[in-house]
């Protein structure tokens, strides 16, 4: 997926910081916009799945490669 409105690089941060930063970034987006998040914390995979369910935002895609994790979240 290449289309997104805002990118957040949370590499090197451990939970819960990637989620907290993503929550803040999403709060500044309009409904329907997409946030691309990059993390290095393996725990962030489950964290972002749970975050999407709890907040009603849509986890469009998650991917992993080269020790990094990529998430695309559409704001509800």
C-alpha positions as CSV (number, residue, x, y, z in Angstrom):
1,X,0.0,0.0,0.0
2,X,1.5,3.3,-1.0
3,X,-1.3,5.9,-0.4
4,X,-1.3,7.6,3.0
5,X,-1.8,11.0,4.3
6,X,0.7,11.1,7.3
7,X,3.7,9.0,8.2
8,X,4.8,8.2,11.8
9,X,8.2,6.6,12.3
10,X,8.2,5.1,15.8
11,X,11.3,2.9,15.2
12,X,13.3,2.2,18.3
13,X,10.3,2.9,20.6
14,X,8.8,0.1,22.7
15,X,5.2,-0.3,23.8
16,X,3.2,1.7,24.6
17,X,4.9,4.6,22.9
18,X,4.2,3.6,19.2
19,X,0.4,3.4,20.1
20,X,0.4,6.6,22.0
21,X,2.2,8.5,19.2
22,X,-0.2,6.9,16.6
23,X,-3.2,8.0,18.7
24,X,-1.9,11.6,18.8
25,X,-1.1,11.6,15.0
26,X,-4.6,10.2,14.2
27,X,-6.2,12.9,16.3
28,X,-4.8,15.4,13.9
29,X,-6.1,13.7,10.8
30,X,-9.6,14.0,9.3
31,X,-12.0,11.0,9.1
32,X,-11.0,8.7,6.2
33,X,-7.4,9.8,6.1
34,X,-4.7,7.1,6.4
35,X,-1.7,7.0,8.9
36,X,1.3,4.9,8.0
37,X,3.2,3.8,11.1
38,X,6.7,2.2,11.1
39,X,7.9,0.4,14.3
40,X,10.6,-2.0,15.3
41,X,8.8,-3.5,18.3
42,X,7.5,-7.0,17.5
43,X,4.8,-6.6,20.1
44,X,3.3,-3.7,18.1
45,X,1.6,-6.2,15.7
46,X,-0.9,-7.3,18.4
47,X,-1.0,-3.8,19.9
48,X,-2.1,-2.2,16.6
49,X,-4.7,-4.9,16.0
50,X,-6.2,-4.3,19.5
51,X,-5.9,-0.5,19.1
52,X,-7.9,-0.6,15.8
53,X,-10.7,-2.7,17.4
54,X,-10.8,-0.5,20.5
55,X,-10.9,2.8,18.7
56,X,-13.0,1.9,15.7
57,X,-10.2,2.9,13.3
58,X,-9.6,0.5,10.5
59,X,-6.3,-1.4,10.2
60,X,-6.0,-1.5,6.5
61,X,-2.8,-3.4,6.3
62,X,0.2,-4.6,8.4
63,X,3.5,-5.9,7.0
64,X,6.9,-6.8,8.2
65,X,10.3,-6.7,6.6
66,X,13.9,-6.1,7.5
67,X,13.1,-6.0,11.2
68,X,10.5,-3.3,10.8
69,X,6.7,-3.4,11.1
70,X,4.4,-1.3,8.9
71,X,0.8,-0.4,9.6
72,X,-1.8,1.5,7.6
73,X,-4.6,2.8,9.7
74,X,-7.7,4.7,8.4
75,X,-9.2,7.1,10.8
76,X,-12.8,6.4,11.6
